[in-house]
Each structure stands twice: as structure tokens, then as C-alpha cells.
Amino acid sequence: MKCGKATCSCQKNKKDRHGPYNLWDRKVNGRFTSKMISQNQFKQMSQWIEQRKRLEKLMAQAIVISQQIALEEFET
């Protein structure tokens, strides 16, 4: 990323660009927005994202099981 300083070498040379940066991208009111976050915030968010993925997987499994139970009830 470029730092925004007009006299910085990162403006002209890609090899001089700063980083790495931790960016949190998300949708707010239908538009994408980014925010720089610290390394500690990045680690915490990474954990939250992994927990959400596990939760969504468990929820999908619960839906399948409940549908199977409902079908068995209607067949008997």
C-alpha cells in the first residue's frame, strides 16, 4: 500500500511499499469498507471467524438432521 506521503518512495516504486497491513473488509449499508486493525485485533478476529465457520457447519448439520427427523415422522 502507498502511505499517502507525496515525497515517500512508496509512491513511485512498488518494492518500497509499506506493509504488511491487516485490513478488516466488510459490508456496511450495502457498501464495502475497510479498516486497518492491529496485529492483536487481527488474531482475535481470525479466531472469531474460525468459530463462526464451525458454528455455521454445525447449524447446517442440525438442519439436515431435523429435516430427516421431520420426514420420518410424516412417513409413519
DSSP file (Angstrom, degrees, kcal/mol; ACC not computed):
  #  RESIDUE AA STRUCTURE BP1 BP2  ACC     N-H-->O    O-->H-N    N-H-->O    O-->H-N    TCO  KAPPA ALPHA  PHI   PSI    X-CA   Y-CA   Z-CA
    1    1 A M              0   0    0      0, 0.0    17,-1.5     0, 0.0     2,-0.3   0.000 360.0 360.0 360.0 150.8    0.0    0.0    0.0
    2    2 A K        -     0   0    0     15,-0.2    15,-0.1     1,-0.1     9,-0.1  -0.665 360.0-140.9 -83.8 144.5    1.0    3.6   -0.5
    3    3 A C        -     0   0    0     -2,-0.3    -1,-0.1     2,-0.2     3,-0.1   0.698  34.5-116.3 -84.0 -18.9    1.4    5.6    2.7
    4    4 A G  S    S+     0   0    0      1,-0.3     2,-0.6     4,-0.1    -2,-0.0   0.288  73.8 126.2 101.9 -11.2   -0.1    8.8    1.4
    5    5 A K    >   -     0   0    0      1,-0.1     3,-1.4     2,-0.0    -1,-0.3  -0.735  54.5-146.9 -83.4 123.1    3.0   11.0    1.8
    6    6 A A  T 3  S+     0   0    0     -2,-0.6    -1,-0.1     1,-0.3     5,-0.0   0.779  95.7  47.4 -61.9 -28.9    3.8   12.6   -1.6
    7    7 A T  T 3  S+     0   0    0      4,-0.0    -1,-0.3     3,-0.0     2,-0.1   0.466  85.6 111.6 -94.1  -1.6    7.5   12.5   -1.1
    8    8 A C  S X  S-     0   0    0     -3,-1.4     3,-1.6     1,-0.1     4,-0.3  -0.467  72.1-129.7 -75.2 143.8    7.8    8.9    0.1
    9    9 A S  G >> S+     0   0    0      1,-0.3     4,-2.2     2,-0.2     3,-1.1   0.695 101.5  75.7 -66.2 -17.7    9.5    6.4   -2.3
   10   10 A C  G 34 S+     0   0    0      6,-0.3    -1,-0.3     1,-0.2     7,-0.1   0.720  83.6  67.7 -67.0 -18.5    6.5    4.1   -2.0
   11   11 A Q  G <4 S+     0   0    0     -3,-1.6    -1,-0.2    -6,-0.2    -2,-0.2   0.811 115.4  22.9 -68.8 -30.0    4.6    6.4   -4.3
   12   12 A K  T <4 S+     0   0    0     -3,-1.1     2,-0.5    -4,-0.3    -2,-0.2   0.723 119.3  55.0-109.2 -28.8    6.8    5.6   -7.3
   13   13 A N    ><  -     0   0    0     -4,-2.2     3,-1.3     1,-0.1    -1,-0.2  -0.935  58.3-157.7-119.2 118.8    8.3    2.2   -6.5
   14   14 A K  G >  S+     0   0    0     -2,-0.5     3,-1.4     1,-0.3    -1,-0.1   0.821  94.8  62.0 -61.6 -30.9    6.2   -0.9   -5.7
   15   15 A K  G 3  S+     0   0    0      1,-0.3    -1,-0.3     0, 0.0    -5,-0.1   0.727 100.9  54.1 -68.0 -20.6    9.2   -2.5   -4.0
   16   16 A D  G <  S+     0   0    0     -3,-1.3    -1,-0.3    -7,-0.3    -6,-0.3   0.330  80.5 126.7 -94.7   6.7    9.2    0.3   -1.5
   17   17 A R    <   -     0   0    0     -3,-1.4   -15,-0.2    -4,-0.1     2,-0.1  -0.284  59.5-117.4 -66.1 152.4    5.6    0.0   -0.5
   18   18 A H        +     0   0    0    -17,-1.5     3,-0.2    -8,-0.0    -1,-0.1  -0.424  50.3   5.0 -87.7 161.9    4.8   -0.4    3.2
   19   19 A G        -     0   0    0      1,-0.3     2,-0.2    -2,-0.1     3,-0.0  -0.855  44.8-120.5 141.8-173.8    3.2   -3.4    4.9
   20   20 A P        -     0   0    0      0, 0.0     2,-0.4     0, 0.0    -1,-0.3   0.507  56.5-170.7 -73.7 154.3    2.0   -5.9    5.6
   21   21 A Y        -     0   0    0     -3,-0.2     2,-0.7    -2,-0.2    17,-0.1  -0.886  21.4-136.5-114.2 145.4   -1.2   -4.4    6.7
   22   22 A N        -     0   0    0     15,-0.5    15,-2.7    -2,-0.4     2,-0.4  -0.909  29.1-174.8-100.4 113.6   -4.1   -6.1    8.4
   23   23 A L  E     -A   36   0A   0     -2,-0.7     2,-0.7    13,-0.2    13,-0.2  -0.910  19.5-150.6-113.7 137.0   -7.3   -4.9    6.9
   24   24 A W  E     -A   35   0A   0     11,-3.0    11,-1.2    -2,-0.4     2,-0.4  -0.915  19.2-167.7-104.8 108.1  -10.8   -5.7    8.0
   25   25 A D  E     +A   34   0A   0     -2,-0.7     2,-0.3     9,-0.2     9,-0.2  -0.800  19.4 148.4 -97.7 136.0  -13.1   -5.6    5.0
   26   26 A R  E     -A   33   0A   0      7,-2.4     7,-2.9    -2,-0.4     2,-0.5  -0.975  45.8-103.7-158.1 168.6  -16.8   -5.7    5.5
   27   27 A K  E     -A   32   0A   0     -2,-0.3     2,-0.5     5,-0.2     5,-0.2  -0.882  32.3-179.1-103.5 127.1  -20.1   -4.5    4.1
   28   28 A V  E >  S-A   31   0A   0      3,-3.4     3,-1.7    -2,-0.5    -2,-0.0  -0.987  73.0 -16.1-128.2 120.7  -21.8   -1.6    5.8
   29   29 A N  T 3  S-     0   0    0     -2,-0.5    -1,-0.1     1,-0.3     3,-0.1   0.872 130.1 -51.2  53.1  40.5  -25.2   -0.3    4.5
   30   30 A G  T 3  S+     0   0    0      1,-0.2     2,-0.4    -3,-0.0    -1,-0.3   0.471 120.8  99.7  81.8   1.8  -24.6   -2.2    1.2
   31   31 A R  E <  S-A   28   0A   0     -3,-1.7    -3,-3.4     2,-0.0     2,-0.3  -0.944  72.7-118.3-123.6 144.1  -21.2   -0.8    0.6
   32   32 A F  E     +A   27   0A   0     -2,-0.4     2,-0.3    -5,-0.2    -5,-0.2  -0.574  34.9 177.8 -78.8 140.8  -17.8   -2.3    1.2
   33   33 A T  E     -A   26   0A   0     -7,-2.9    -7,-2.4    -2,-0.3     2,-0.4  -0.975  14.2-150.4-140.3 153.6  -15.5   -0.6    3.6
   34   34 A S  E     -A   25   0A   0     -2,-0.3     2,-0.4    -9,-0.2    -9,-0.2  -0.938   8.5-173.2-126.1 148.1  -12.0   -1.4    5.0
   35   35 A K  E     -A   24   0A   0    -11,-1.2   -11,-3.0    -2,-0.4     2,-0.3  -0.996  25.9-123.0-140.4 134.7  -10.4   -0.6    8.3
   36   36 A M  E     -A   23   0A   0     -2,-0.4     2,-0.3   -13,-0.2   -13,-0.2  -0.592  34.0-170.6 -74.9 136.6   -6.8   -1.1    9.4
   37   37 A I        -     0   0    0    -15,-2.7   -15,-0.5    -2,-0.3    -2,-0.0  -0.903  22.6-105.2-128.0 157.3   -6.5   -3.2   12.5
   38   38 A S     >  -     0   0    0     -2,-0.3     4,-2.4     1,-0.1     5,-0.1  -0.205  35.2-105.8 -73.6 168.9   -3.7   -4.1   14.8
   39   39 A Q  H  > S+     0   0    0      2,-0.2     4,-2.3     1,-0.2     5,-0.2   0.891 122.8  51.7 -62.9 -39.5   -2.0   -7.5   14.9
   40   40 A N  H  > S+     0   0    0      2,-0.2     4,-2.2     1,-0.2    -1,-0.2   0.912 110.5  47.5 -64.6 -42.0   -3.7   -8.3   18.2
   41   41 A Q  H  > S+     0   0    0      2,-0.2     4,-2.9     1,-0.2     5,-0.2   0.892 110.2  53.8 -64.0 -39.0   -7.1   -7.4   16.7
   42   42 A F  H  X S+     0   0    0     -4,-2.4     4,-2.4     2,-0.2    -2,-0.2   0.921 108.6  48.6 -61.1 -45.0   -6.3   -9.5   13.6
   43   43 A K  H  X S+     0   0    0     -4,-2.3     4,-1.8     2,-0.2    -1,-0.2   0.924 113.3  47.3 -61.8 -44.3   -5.5  -12.5   15.8
   44   44 A Q  H  X S+     0   0    0     -4,-2.2     4,-2.2     1,-0.2    -2,-0.2   0.928 112.7  48.1 -63.9 -45.5   -8.8  -12.1   17.7
   45   45 A M  H  X S+     0   0    0     -4,-2.9     4,-2.7     1,-0.2    -1,-0.2   0.876 107.6  56.3 -63.9 -37.0  -10.9  -11.6   14.5
   46   46 A S  H  X S+     0   0    0     -4,-2.4     4,-2.1    -5,-0.2    -1,-0.2   0.907 108.3  48.0 -60.6 -41.1   -9.2  -14.7   13.0
   47   47 A Q  H  X S+     0   0    0     -4,-1.8     4,-2.4     2,-0.2    -2,-0.2   0.919 111.4  50.1 -65.0 -43.1  -10.4  -16.7   15.9
   48   48 A W  H  X S+     0   0    0     -4,-2.2     4,-2.4     1,-0.2    -2,-0.2   0.898 109.7  51.0 -61.8 -40.4  -13.9  -15.3   15.7
   49   49 A I  H  X S+     0   0    0     -4,-2.7     4,-2.2     2,-0.2    -1,-0.2   0.916 110.6  48.3 -64.7 -43.3  -14.1  -16.1   12.0
   50   50 A E  H  X S+     0   0    0     -4,-2.1     4,-2.1     1,-0.2    -1,-0.2   0.901 111.6  50.4 -64.4 -39.9  -13.0  -19.7   12.6
   51   51 A Q  H  X S+     0   0    0     -4,-2.4     4,-2.5     1,-0.2    -2,-0.2   0.898 109.7  50.8 -64.0 -39.7  -15.5  -20.1   15.4
   52   52 A R  H  X S+     0   0    0     -4,-2.4     4,-2.8     2,-0.2    -2,-0.2   0.906 108.2  52.2 -64.8 -40.9  -18.3  -18.7   13.1
   53   53 A K  H  X S+     0   0    0     -4,-2.2     4,-2.0     2,-0.2    -1,-0.2   0.913 111.1  47.4 -60.9 -42.3  -17.3  -21.2   10.4
   54   54 A R  H  X S+     0   0    0     -4,-2.1     4,-2.4     2,-0.2    -2,-0.2   0.916 112.3  49.9 -64.6 -42.5  -17.6  -24.1   12.9
   55   55 A L  H  X S+     0   0    0     -4,-2.5     4,-2.6     1,-0.2    -2,-0.2   0.920 110.1  49.6 -61.8 -44.7  -20.9  -22.7   14.1
   56   56 A E  H  X S+     0   0    0     -4,-2.8     4,-2.2     1,-0.2    -1,-0.2   0.870 110.6  50.9 -63.9 -36.2  -22.3  -22.4   10.6
   57   57 A K  H  X S+     0   0    0     -4,-2.0     4,-2.1    -5,-0.2    -1,-0.2   0.925 111.6  47.2 -65.7 -44.4  -21.2  -26.0    9.8
   58   58 A L  H  X S+     0   0    0     -4,-2.4     4,-2.4     1,-0.2    -2,-0.2   0.891 111.1  51.7 -63.8 -39.4  -22.9  -27.3   13.0
   59   59 A M  H  X S+     0   0    0     -4,-2.6     4,-2.2     2,-0.2    -1,-0.2   0.906 108.5  50.9 -64.3 -41.3  -26.1  -25.4   12.1
   60   60 A A  H  X S+     0   0    0     -4,-2.2     4,-2.0     1,-0.2    -1,-0.2   0.904 111.2  48.7 -62.5 -40.5  -26.1  -26.9    8.6
   61   61 A Q  H  X S+     0   0    0     -4,-2.1     4,-2.4     1,-0.2    -2,-0.2   0.897 109.5  52.4 -65.6 -39.7  -25.8  -30.3   10.1
   62   62 A A  H  X S+     0   0    0     -4,-2.4     4,-2.6     1,-0.2    -2,-0.2   0.879 108.0  51.6 -64.0 -38.0  -28.6  -29.6   12.6
   63   63 A I  H  X S+     0   0    0     -4,-2.2     4,-2.3     2,-0.2    -1,-0.2   0.925 110.0  48.6 -64.3 -44.6  -30.9  -28.5    9.8
   64   64 A V  H  X S+     0   0    0     -4,-2.0     4,-2.2     1,-0.2    -2,-0.2   0.928 113.1  47.6 -61.5 -45.2  -30.2  -31.7    7.9
   65   65 A I  H  X S+     0   0    0     -4,-2.4     4,-2.4     1,-0.2    -2,-0.2   0.918 111.8  49.4 -63.6 -43.4  -30.9  -33.9   10.9
   66   66 A S  H  X S+     0   0    0     -4,-2.6     4,-2.4     1,-0.2    -1,-0.2   0.871 110.5  50.8 -66.4 -34.6  -34.1  -32.0   11.8
   67   67 A Q  H  X S+     0   0    0     -4,-2.3     4,-2.4     2,-0.2    -1,-0.2   0.896 109.8  50.2 -67.5 -39.0  -35.3  -32.4    8.2
   68   68 A Q  H  X S+     0   0    0     -4,-2.2     4,-2.1     2,-0.2    -2,-0.2   0.913 111.7  48.1 -64.1 -42.0  -34.6  -36.1    8.3
   69   69 A I  H  X S+     0   0    0     -4,-2.4     4,-2.0     2,-0.2    -2,-0.2   0.913 111.4  50.2 -64.3 -42.7  -36.5  -36.5   11.6
   70   70 A A  H  X S+     0   0    0     -4,-2.4     4,-2.0     1,-0.2    -2,-0.2   0.917 110.3  50.0 -62.7 -43.1  -39.4  -34.5   10.2
   71   71 A L  H  X S+     0   0    0     -4,-2.4     4,-1.7     1,-0.2    -1,-0.2   0.893 109.6  51.0 -62.5 -40.1  -39.6  -36.7    7.1
   72   72 A E  H  X S+     0   0    0     -4,-2.1     4,-1.0     1,-0.2    -1,-0.2   0.875 108.9  52.2 -64.8 -36.8  -39.5  -39.9    9.3
   73   73 A E  H  < S+     0   0    0     -4,-2.0     3,-0.3     1,-0.2    -1,-0.2   0.895 110.9  46.4 -66.1 -41.1  -42.4  -38.5   11.4
   74   74 A F  H  < S+     0   0    0     -4,-2.0    -1,-0.2     1,-0.2    -2,-0.2   0.781 108.5  56.3 -73.9 -26.2  -44.5  -37.8    8.3
   75   75 A E  H  <        0   0    0     -4,-1.7    -1,-0.2     1,-0.2    -2,-0.2   0.727 360.0 360.0 -78.2 -21.1  -43.8  -41.2    6.7
   76   76 A T     <        0   0    0     -4,-1.0    -1,-0.2    -3,-0.3    -2,-0.2   0.479 360.0 360.0 -93.1 360.0  -45.1  -43.1    9.8
